[in-house]
């Protein structure tokens, strides 16, 4: 299930065979709730790292919990929160398996606007 093209696809100069993919969304717009599956659909043999950057215009006290419930509650996802995420609101690492059976890890970075 590919929902489009990767927002950012990068290679590091010293690791030219490895790719990192980044998907950027604005909470709560544009099919944000399926973002983990969207990034998983971009996975290929060359992908070594992936991240979701979720931006918000508003302060949301329960945002990490709301995000986890709406975006990372699917069966088969193992989610860990990083204890210190500053300056981000939260960093949630989600581990899952692609449809092809590949184990993947995607960091979900929740970012509020600067104060």
Secondary structure, 3 states (H helix, E strand, C coil): CCCCCCCEEEEECCEEEEEEEEEEEECCCCCHHHHHHHHHHCCCCCEEEEEEEEEECCCCCCHHHHHHHHHCCCCCCEEEECCCCCCCCEEEEEEEECCCCCEEEEEEEEEECCC
